[in-house]
Amino acid sequence: MERLRTREIKRNGLNSMLLDENGLYTNDFLEWCKCYWTEEDQSMGGTYAEQLYQMELSKSAVIKLDSSQPVEQLYKEVMNNIQ
């Protein structure tokens, strides 16, 4: 969260930020980030729970990739899954 907070301040400036209940700078995006992983109700749009539910319902193939991997590795994984 600290990385995102720093990024938001750099992008939008302190004037666009509010203080949260802990005295930390926040904005709408950061508030959404706080609940993205923790929300368990799959009917709550824009959350990981809802996205997982949509992937389960999808008739299309879903490939889960590790974004920390090099692009070349990700490309190989995608290509292996579509053949």
N, CA, C and O atoms as a printed pandas DataFrame, in Angstrom:
     atom_number atom_name residue_name chain_id  residue_number  x_coord  y_coord  z_coord
0              1         N          MET        A               1    0.820   -1.195    0.000
1              2        CA          MET        A               1    0.000    0.000    0.000
2              3         C          MET        A               1    0.865    1.260    0.000
3              4         O          MET        A               1    0.501    2.272   -0.601
4              5         N          GLU        A               2    1.996    1.191    0.670
5              6        CA          GLU        A               2    2.850    2.382    0.735
6              7         C          GLU        A               2    3.358    2.773   -0.646
7              8         O          GLU        A               2    3.448    3.956   -0.975
8              9         N          ARG        A               3    3.689    1.759   -1.453
9             10        CA          ARG        A               3    4.134    2.041   -2.825
10            11         C          ARG        A               3    3.033    2.737   -3.615
11            12         O          ARG        A               3    3.293    3.694   -4.343
12            13         N          LEU        A               4    1.803    2.253   -3.468
13            14        CA          LEU        A               4    0.679    2.871   -4.173
14            15         C          LEU        A               4    0.396    4.271   -3.650
15            16         O          LEU        A               4    0.101    5.180   -4.427
16            17         N          ARG        A               5    0.485    4.446   -2.355
17            18        CA          ARG        A               5    0.244    5.765   -1.752
18            19         C          ARG        A               5    1.253    6.777   -2.296
19            20         O          ARG        A               5    0.884    7.886   -2.682
20            21         N          THR        A               6    2.519    6.390   -2.322
21            22        CA          THR        A               6    3.570    7.268   -2.844
22            23         C          THR        A               6    3.310    7.605   -4.305
23            24         O          THR        A               6    3.473    8.750   -4.724
24            25         N          ARG        A               7    2.906    6.601   -5.077
25            26        CA          ARG        A               7    2.606    6.828   -6.494
26            27         C          ARG        A               7    1.456    7.803   -6.672
27            28         O          ARG        A               7    1.526    8.702   -7.510
28            29         N          GLU        A               8    0.388    7.632   -5.883
29            30        CA          GLU        A               8   -0.772    8.517   -5.990
30            31         C          GLU        A               8   -0.421    9.953   -5.613
31            32         O          GLU        A               8   -0.899   10.892   -6.249
32            33         N          ILE        A               9    0.395   10.129   -4.602
33            34        CA          ILE        A               9    0.814   11.481   -4.211
34            35         C          ILE        A               9    1.645   12.109   -5.316
35            36         O          ILE        A               9    1.477   13.286   -5.634
36            37         N          LYS        A              10    2.542   11.322   -5.902
37            38        CA          LYS        A              10    3.389   11.821   -6.987
38            39         C          LYS        A              10    2.546   12.202   -8.204
39            40         O          LYS        A              10    2.794   13.227   -8.838
40            41         N          ARG        A              11    1.558   11.382   -8.526
41            42        CA          ARG        A              11    0.704   11.639   -9.697
42            43         C          ARG        A              11   -0.234   12.821   -9.500
43            44         O          ARG        A              11   -0.381   13.663  -10.386
44            45         N          ASN        A              12   -0.870   12.877   -8.327
45            46        CA          ASN        A              12   -1.972   13.821   -8.127
46            47         C          ASN        A              12   -1.672   14.959   -7.163
47            48         O          ASN        A              12   -2.430   15.928   -7.104
48            49         N          GLY        A              13   -0.590   14.863   -6.410
49            50        CA          GLY        A              13   -0.245   15.896   -5.445
50            51         C          GLY        A              13   -1.010   15.727   -4.132
51            52         O          GLY        A              13   -2.067   15.097   -4.087
52            53         N          LEU        A              14   -0.457   16.298   -3.076
53            54        CA          LEU        A              14   -1.070   16.182   -1.753
54            55         C          LEU        A              14   -2.431   16.860   -1.666
55            56         O          LEU        A              14   -3.271   16.458   -0.861
56            57         N          ASN        A              15   -2.657   17.884   -2.487
57            58        CA          ASN        A              15   -3.942   18.595   -2.433
58            59         C          ASN        A              15   -5.121   17.710   -2.814
59            60         O          ASN        A              15   -6.260   17.993   -2.443
60            61         N          SER        A              16   -4.850   16.640   -3.554
61            62        CA          SER        A              16   -5.936   15.754   -3.981
62            63         C          SER        A              16   -6.175   14.621   -2.981
63            64         O          SER        A              16   -7.083   13.811   -3.169
64            65         N          MET        A              17   -5.375   14.560   -1.928
65            66        CA          MET        A              17   -5.442   13.462   -0.973
66            67         C          MET        A              17   -6.195   13.875    0.290
67            68         O          MET        A              17   -6.234   15.047    0.662
68            69         N          LEU        A              18   -6.787   12.880    0.930
69            70        CA          LEU        A              18   -7.444   13.055    2.219
70            71         C          LEU        A              18   -6.678   12.238    3.244
71            72         O          LEU        A              18   -5.839   11.416    2.877
72            73         N          LEU        A              19   -6.953   12.451    4.516
73            74        CA          LEU        A              19   -6.367   11.618    5.554
74            75         C          LEU        A              19   -7.383   10.572    5.985
75            76         O          LEU        A              19   -8.550   10.894    6.206
76            77         N          ASP        A              20   -6.944    9.316    6.107
77            78        CA          ASP        A              20   -7.838    8.253    6.553
78            79         C          ASP        A              20   -7.880    8.205    8.081
79            80         O          ASP        A              20   -7.311    9.062    8.757
80            81         N          GLU        A              21   -8.561    7.194    8.609
81            82        CA          GLU        A              21   -8.745    7.075   10.063
82            83         C          GLU        A              21   -7.432    6.862   10.813
83            84         O          GLU        A              21   -7.373    7.043   12.029
84            85         N          ASN        A              22   -6.375    6.477   10.086
85            86        CA          ASN        A              22   -5.067    6.270   10.701
86            87         C          ASN        A              22   -4.110    7.426   10.452
87            88         O          ASN        A              22   -2.934    7.357   10.811
88            89         N          GLY        A              23   -4.622    8.496    9.831
89            90        CA          GLY        A              23   -3.776    9.649    9.546
90            91         C          GLY        A              23   -2.896    9.477    8.330
91            92         O          GLY        A              23   -1.935   10.224    8.146
92            93         N          LEU        A              24   -3.216    8.485    7.484
93            94        CA          LEU        A              24   -2.449    8.239    6.264
94            95         C          LEU        A              24   -3.171    8.865    5.082
95            96         O          LEU        A              24   -4.401    8.916    5.048
96            97         N          TYR        A              25   -2.398    9.340    4.113
97            98        CA          TYR        A              25   -3.011    9.912    2.919
98            99         C          TYR        A              25   -3.756    8.829    2.145
99           100         O          TYR        A              25   -3.300    7.690    2.042
100          101         N          THR        A              26   -4.903    9.208    1.608
101          102        CA          THR        A              26   -5.718    8.270    0.846
102          103         C          THR        A              26   -6.511    9.021   -0.218
103          104         O          THR        A              26   -6.594   10.249   -0.198
104          105         N          ASN        A              27   -7.083    8.275   -1.131
105          106        CA          ASN        A              27   -8.018    8.790   -2.134
106          107         C          ASN        A              27   -8.945    7.631   -2.524
107          108         O          ASN        A              27   -8.845    6.545   -1.953
108          109         N          ASP        A              28   -9.830    7.850   -3.477
109          110        CA          ASP        A              28  -10.783    6.802   -3.847
110          111         C          ASP        A              28  -10.084    5.525   -4.319
111          112         O          ASP        A              28  -10.491    4.418   -3.963
112          113         N          PHE        A              29   -9.033    5.688   -5.118
113          114        CA          PHE        A              29   -8.318    4.518   -5.621
114          115         C          PHE        A              29   -7.717    3.711   -4.472
115          116         O          PHE        A              29   -7.846    2.487   -4.444
116          117         N          LEU        A              30   -7.069    4.378   -3.537
117          118        CA          LEU        A              30   -6.447    3.676   -2.415
118          119         C          LEU        A              30   -7.491    3.008   -1.527
119          120         O          LEU        A              30   -7.251    1.923   -0.997
120          121         N          GLU        A              31   -8.639    3.643   -1.361
121          122        CA          GLU        A              31   -9.713    3.028   -0.579
122          123         C          GLU        A              31  -10.210    1.762   -1.261
123          124         O          GLU        A              31  -10.498    0.767   -0.595
124          125         N          TRP        A              32  -10.312    1.796   -2.591
125          126        CA          TRP        A              32  -10.709    0.595   -3.337
126          127         C          TRP        A              32   -9.656   -0.499   -3.160
127          128         O          TRP        A              32   -9.998   -1.665   -2.963
128          129         N          CYS        A              33   -8.376   -0.126   -3.229
129          130        CA          CYS        A              33   -7.287   -1.107   -3.074
130          131         C          CYS        A              33   -7.378   -1.830   -1.736
131          132         O          CYS        A              33   -7.085   -3.023   -1.652
132          133         N          LYS        A              34   -7.777   -1.123   -0.703
133          134        CA          LYS        A              34   -7.855   -1.727    0.631
134          135         C          LYS        A              34   -8.813   -2.914    0.662
135          136         O          LYS        A              34   -8.581   -3.878    1.392
136          137         N          CYS        A              35   -9.878   -2.851   -0.116
137          138        CA          CYS        A              35  -10.878   -3.924   -0.051
138          139         C          CYS        A              35  -10.776   -4.914   -1.212
139          140         O          CYS        A              35  -11.476   -5.927   -1.202
140          141         N          TYR        A              36   -9.934   -4.660   -2.204
141          142        CA          TYR        A              36   -9.854   -5.544   -3.366
142          143         C          TYR        A              36   -9.587   -6.991   -2.963
143          144         O          TYR        A              36  -10.300   -7.891   -3.405
144          145         N          TRP        A              37   -8.573   -7.229   -2.136
145          146        CA          TRP        A              37   -8.214   -8.586   -1.726
146          147         C          TRP        A              37   -9.051   -9.101   -0.574
147          148         O          TRP        A              37   -9.293  -10.305   -0.482
148          149         N          THR        A              38   -9.499   -8.221    0.305
149          150        CA          THR        A              38  -10.133   -8.672    1.541
150          151         C          THR        A              38  -11.627   -8.944    1.404
151          152         O          THR        A              38  -12.181   -9.730    2.172
152          153         N          GLU        A              39  -12.282   -8.312    0.447
153          154        CA          GLU        A              39  -13.726   -8.522    0.267
154          155         C          GLU        A              39  -13.981   -9.953   -0.196
155          156         O          GLU        A              39  -13.351  -10.423   -1.143
156          157         N          GLU        A              40  -14.896  -10.639    0.464
157          158        CA          GLU        A              40  -15.191  -12.036    0.116
158          159         C          GLU        A              40  -16.517  -12.215   -0.608
159          160         O          GLU        A              40  -16.801  -13.299   -1.117
160          161         N          ASP        A              41  -17.329  -11.170   -0.662
161          162        CA          ASP        A              41  -18.623  -11.243   -1.325
162          163         C          ASP        A              41  -18.421  -11.162   -2.836
163          164         O          ASP        A              41  -18.013  -10.126   -3.361
164          165         N          GLN        A              42  -18.709  -12.261   -3.530
165          166        CA          GLN        A              42  -18.484  -12.310   -4.970
166          167         C          GLN        A              42  -19.447  -11.429   -5.766
167          168         O          GLN        A              42  -19.269  -11.257   -6.971
168          169         N          SER        A              43  -20.448  -10.879   -5.117
169          170        CA          SER        A              43  -21.347   -9.962   -5.822
170          171         C          SER        A              43  -20.847   -8.515   -5.781
171          172         O          SER        A              43  -21.437   -7.634   -6.406
172          173         N          MET        A              44  -19.759   -8.275   -5.043
173          174        CA          MET        A              44  -19.175   -6.931   -4.965
174          175         C          MET        A              44  -18.249   -6.728   -6.154
175          176         O          MET        A              44  -17.149   -7.279   -6.201
176          177         N          GLY        A              45  -18.705   -5.929   -7.117
177          178        CA          GLY        A              45  -17.919   -5.680   -8.318
178          179         C          GLY        A              45  -16.581   -5.040   -8.018
179          180         O          GLY        A              45  -16.436   -4.306   -7.040
180          181         N          GLY        A              46  -15.605   -5.322   -8.864
181          182        CA          GLY        A              46  -14.291   -4.723   -8.713
182          183         C          GLY        A              46  -13.456   -5.317   -7.608
183          184         O          GLY        A              46  -12.508   -4.690   -7.135
184          185         N          THR        A              47  -13.801   -6.535   -7.187
185          186        CA          THR        A              47  -13.016   -7.208   -6.150
186          187         C          THR        A              47  -12.453   -8.503   -6.715
187          188         O          THR        A              47  -12.929   -9.014   -7.728
188          189         N          TYR        A              48  -11.438   -9.021   -6.048
189          190        CA          TYR        A              48  -10.843  -10.286   -6.477
190          191         C          TYR        A              48  -11.869  -11.417   -6.392
191          192         O          TYR        A              48  -11.901  -12.294   -7.256
192          193         N          ALA        A              49  -12.696  -11.398   -5.363
193          194        CA          ALA        A              49  -13.726  -12.435   -5.207
194          195         C          ALA        A              49  -14.666  -12.446   -6.409
195          196         O          ALA        A              49  -15.015  -13.511   -6.919
196          197         N          GLU        A              50  -15.071  -11.273   -6.856
197          198        CA          GLU        A              50  -15.978  -11.188   -8.007
198          199         C          GLU        A              50  -15.270  -11.629   -9.283
199          200         O          GLU        A              50  -15.866  -12.300  -10.125
200          201         N          GLN        A              51  -14.008  -11.256   -9.426
201          202        CA          GLN        A              51  -13.261  -11.661  -10.620
202          203         C          GLN        A              51  -13.060  -13.178  -10.666
203          204         O          GLN        A              51  -13.172  -13.790  -11.728
204          205         N          LEU        A              52  -12.765  -13.778   -9.515
205          206        CA          LEU        A              52  -12.639  -15.239   -9.474
206          207         C          LEU        A              52  -13.944  -15.913   -9.872
207          208         O          LEU        A              52  -13.948  -16.889  -10.623
208          209         N          TYR        A              53  -15.033  -15.393   -9.370
209          210        CA          TYR        A              53  -16.348  -15.941   -9.689
210          211         C          TYR        A              53  -16.608  -15.841  -11.198
211          212         O          TYR        A              53  -17.089  -16.797  -11.807
212          213         N          GLN        A              54  -16.296  -14.707  -11.793
213          214        CA          GLN        A              54  -16.493  -14.534  -13.232
214          215         C          GLN        A              54  -15.617  -15.509  -14.029
215          216         O          GLN        A              54  -16.042  -16.021  -15.064
216          217         N          MET        A              55  -14.399  -15.762  -13.549
217          218        CA          MET        A              55  -13.522  -16.714  -14.248
218          219         C          MET        A              55  -14.080  -18.129  -14.157
219          220         O          MET        A              55  -13.968  -18.902  -15.109
220          221         N          GLU        A              56  -14.681  -18.476  -13.020
221          222        CA          GLU        A              56  -15.285  -19.798  -12.862
222          223         C          GLU        A              56  -16.452  -19.983  -13.824
223          224         O          GLU        A              56  -16.662  -21.081  -14.340
224          225         N          LEU        A              57  -17.209  -18.925  -14.066
225          226        CA          LEU        A              57  -18.368  -18.988  -14.958
226          227         C          LEU        A              57  -17.988  -18.928  -16.434
227          228         O          LEU        A              57  -18.764  -19.341  -17.295
228          229         N          SER        A              58  -16.819  -18.425  -16.720
229          230        CA          SER        A              58  -16.404  -18.181  -18.092
230          231         C          SER        A              58  -16.353  -19.465  -18.909
231          232         O          SER        A              58  -15.875  -20.498  -18.440
232          233         N          LYS        A              59  -16.850  -19.382  -20.132
233          234        CA          LYS        A              59  -16.755  -20.508  -21.057
234          235         C          LYS        A              59  -15.405  -20.500  -21.770
235          236         O          LYS        A              59  -15.005  -21.486  -22.389
236          237         N          SER        A              60  -14.720  -19.372  -21.671
237          238        CA          SER        A              60  -13.392  -19.239  -22.281
238          239         C          SER        A              60  -12.329  -19.758  -21.322
239          240         O          SER        A              60  -12.516  -19.783  -20.105
240          241         N          ALA        A              61  -11.223  -20.166  -21.897
241          242        CA          ALA        A              61  -10.094  -20.605  -21.073
242          243         C          ALA        A              61   -9.544  -19.410  -20.289
243          244         O          ALA        A              61   -9.508  -18.285  -20.787
244          245         N          VAL        A              62   -9.126  -19.673  -19.080
245          246        CA          VAL        A              62   -8.534  -18.640  -18.234
246          247         C          VAL        A              62   -7.118  -19.079  -17.891
247          248         O          VAL        A              62   -6.903  -20.183  -17.390
248          249         N          ILE        A              63   -6.171  -18.218  -18.163
249          250        CA          ILE        A              63   -4.774  -18.513  -17.873
250          251         C          ILE        A              63   -4.341  -17.604  -16.727
251          252         O          ILE        A              63   -4.447  -16.382  -16.821
252          253         N          LYS        A              64   -3.858  -18.202  -15.663
253          254        CA          LYS        A              64   -3.328  -17.415  -14.548
254          255         C          LYS        A              64   -1.818  -17.342  -14.696
255          256         O          LYS        A              64   -1.134  -18.364  -14.758
256          257         N          LEU        A              65   -1.311  -16.120  -14.750
257          258        CA          LEU        A              65    0.113  -15.893  -14.950
258          259         C          LEU        A              65    0.720  -15.199  -13.741
259          260         O          LEU        A              65    0.043  -14.460  -13.027
260          261         N          ASP        A              66    1.987  -15.445  -13.525
261          262        CA          ASP        A              66    2.742  -14.791  -12.453
262          263         C          ASP        A              66    3.432  -13.577  -13.058
263          264         O          ASP        A              66    4.413  -13.720  -13.788
264          265         N          SER        A              67    2.930  -12.389  -12.761
265          266        CA          SER        A              67    3.438  -11.173  -13.397
266          267         C          SER        A              67    4.866  -10.822  -12.997
267          268         O          SER        A              67    5.452   -9.897  -13.559
268          269         N          SER        A              68    5.429  -11.540  -12.043
269          270        CA          SER        A              68    6.821  -11.270  -11.675
270          271         C          SER        A              68    7.790  -11.964  -12.635
271          272         O          SER        A              68    8.996  -11.724  -12.584
272          273         N          GLN        A              69    7.267  -12.813  -13.500
273          274        CA          GLN        A              69    8.103  -13.538  -14.460
274          275         C          GLN        A              69    8.465  -12.628  -15.638
275          276         O          GLN        A              69    7.739  -11.678  -15.932
276          277         N          PRO        A              70    9.579  -12.915  -16.308
277          278        CA          PRO        A              70    9.956  -12.132  -17.493
278          279         C          PRO        A              70    8.907  -12.275  -18.597
279          280         O          PRO        A              70    8.219  -13.292  -18.690
280          281         N          VAL        A              71    8.800  -11.253  -19.420
281          282        CA          VAL        A              71    7.815  -11.253  -20.508
282          283         C          VAL        A              71    7.974  -12.476  -21.398
283          284         O          VAL        A              71    6.982  -13.057  -21.841
284          285         N          GLU        A              72    9.197  -12.865  -21.657
285          286        CA          GLU        A              72    9.444  -14.023  -22.529
286          287         C          GLU        A              72    8.816  -15.291  -21.947
287          288         O          GLU        A              72    8.240  -16.097  -22.678
288          289         N          GLN        A              73    8.931  -15.461  -20.633
289          290        CA          GLN        A              73    8.336  -16.620  -19.963
290          291         C          GLN        A              73    6.809  -16.562  -20.029
291          292         O          GLN        A              73    6.154  -17.573  -20.284
292          293         N          LEU        A              74    6.256  -15.386  -19.801
293          294        CA          LEU        A              74    4.801  -15.221  -19.874
294          295         C          LEU        A              74    4.305  -15.537  -21.280
295          296         O          LEU        A              74    3.280  -16.198  -21.450
296          297         N          TYR        A              75    5.030  -15.066  -22.277
297          298        CA          TYR        A              75    4.662  -15.335  -23.668
298          299         C          TYR        A              75    4.633  -16.836  -23.935
299          300         O          TYR        A              75    3.698  -17.345  -24.553
300          301         N          LYS        A              76    5.663  -17.542  -23.467
301          302        CA          LYS        A              76    5.716  -19.002  -23.659
302          303         C          LYS        A              76    4.519  -19.682  -23.018
303          304         O          LYS        A              76    3.924  -20.584  -23.608
304          305         N          GLU        A              77    4.166  -19.254  -21.815
305          306        CA          GLU        A              77    3.030  -19.863  -21.123
306          307         C          GLU        A              77    1.728  -19.624  -21.887
307          308         O          GLU        A              77    0.901  -20.527  -22.005
308          309         N          VAL        A              78    1.550  -18.422  -22.399
309          310        CA          VAL        A              78    0.352  -18.124  -23.181
310          311         C          VAL        A              78    0.313  -18.975  -24.437
311          312         O          VAL        A              78   -0.712  -19.579  -24.755
312          313         N          MET        A              79    1.416  -19.023  -25.140
313          314        CA          MET        A              79    1.462  -19.798  -26.376
314          315         C          MET        A              79    1.232  -21.275  -26.122
315          316         O          MET        A              79    0.575  -21.941  -26.923
316          317         N          ASN        A              80    1.758  -21.803  -25.029
317          318        CA          ASN        A              80    1.540  -23.214  -24.697
318          319         C          ASN        A              80    0.077  -23.499  -24.396
319          320         O          ASN        A              80   -0.399  -24.611  -24.623
320          321         N          ASN        A              81   -0.630  -22.519  -23.895
321          322        CA          ASN        A              81   -2.029  -22.718  -23.528
322          323         C          ASN        A              81   -3.002  -22.536  -24.682
323          324         O          ASN        A              81   -4.142  -22.994  -24.608
324          325         N          ILE        A              82   -2.567  -21.873  -25.745
325          326        CA          ILE        A              82   -3.511  -21.669  -26.853
326          327         C          ILE        A              82   -3.319  -22.669  -27.981
327          328         O          ILE        A              82   -4.081  -22.671  -28.948
328          329         N          GLN        A              83   -2.323  -23.505  -27.865
329          330        CA          GLN        A              83   -2.086  -24.496  -28.920
330          331         C          GLN        A              83   -2.819  -25.782  -28.643
331          332         O          GLN        A              83   -2.730  -26.724  -29.430
